Amino acid sequence: MTFSKTLREGIRRGEITCSVRIWTRPHVRVGARYRMEEGEIQVDSMQLIGESRIDSWKRNSDEKVGEVLKLLIGYDLIGAKFHRANVNPIR
């Protein structure tokens, strides 16, 4: 999994342990490890965020968010939980 530079420090410290992805299909596997700049993360679980939840967001959000969510047609919104694994010391 690739993360923006602004999130990497929080992931490294263990403060960020989940991510929401917009994919046509999953790109990671539960239990698999993925390299980062320092060490690895291991995916603990993935969950499809269903249409009812997206529809709720559309109804309960401002116009701009609703417009963005319309772009999700044909894609799945997937929540992935992970933890730091194989932590290497900072040099």
KAHU-V830178 format. One record per pair of residues at least 6 apart in sequence whose ideal C-beta (glycine too) atoms are under 7 Angstrom apart, sorted by the first residue. I is the first residue (numbers start at 1). GAP is how many residues later the second one is. D is the distance in whole Angstrom. If there is no record, write none. Layout:
i=I gap=GAP d=D
i=I gap=GAP d=D
This chain:
i=1 gap=18 d=7
i=1 gap=27 d=6
i=1 gap=33 d=5
i=1 gap=40 d=7
i=3 gap=8 d=6
i=7 gap=9 d=6
i=8 gap=29 d=7
i=10 gap=6 d=4
i=11 gap=30 d=7
i=12 gap=26 d=6
i=14 gap=70 d=5
i=17 gap=64 d=6
i=17 gap=65 d=6
i=17 gap=66 d=6
i=18 gap=61 d=6
i=18 gap=62 d=7
i=18 gap=63 d=5
i=19 gap=61 d=5
i=20 gap=57 d=6
i=20 gap=59 d=5
i=21 gap=57 d=5
i=21 gap=59 d=6
i=22 gap=50 d=6
i=22 gap=53 d=5
i=22 gap=55 d=6
i=23 gap=52 d=7
i=23 gap=53 d=6
i=23 gap=55 d=6
i=24 gap=51 d=6
i=24 gap=52 d=7
i=26 gap=20 d=6
i=26 gap=52 d=6
i=28 gap=6 d=7
i=28 gap=15 d=5
i=28 gap=52 d=6
i=29 gap=14 d=7
i=30 gap=13 d=5
i=30 gap=14 d=7
i=30 gap=15 d=6
i=30 gap=16 d=6
i=31 gap=12 d=7
i=32 gap=11 d=6
i=33 gap=7 d=5
i=33 gap=9 d=5
i=33 gap=52 d=6
i=34 gap=6 d=6
i=34 gap=7 d=6
i=38 gap=50 d=5
i=38 gap=52 d=7
i=39 gap=45 d=6
i=39 gap=46 d=7
i=39 gap=47 d=5
i=39 gap=48 d=5
i=39 gap=49 d=5
i=40 gap=45 d=5
i=40 gap=46 d=5
i=41 gap=41 d=5
i=41 gap=42 d=7
i=41 gap=43 d=6
i=41 gap=44 d=6
i=42 gap=40 d=6
i=42 gap=41 d=6
i=42 gap=43 d=4
i=43 gap=37 d=6
i=43 gap=39 d=5
i=44 gap=37 d=5
i=44 gap=38 d=6
i=44 gap=39 d=6
i=45 gap=36 d=5
i=46 gap=32 d=6
i=46 gap=33 d=7
i=46 gap=34 d=5
i=47 gap=32 d=5
i=48 gap=28 d=6
i=48 gap=30 d=6
i=49 gap=28 d=4
i=49 gap=29 d=7
i=49 gap=30 d=6
i=54 gap=15 d=6
i=54 gap=18 d=6
i=54 gap=23 d=6
i=57 gap=8 d=7
i=57 gap=12 d=6
i=58 gap=8 d=5
i=58 gap=11 d=5
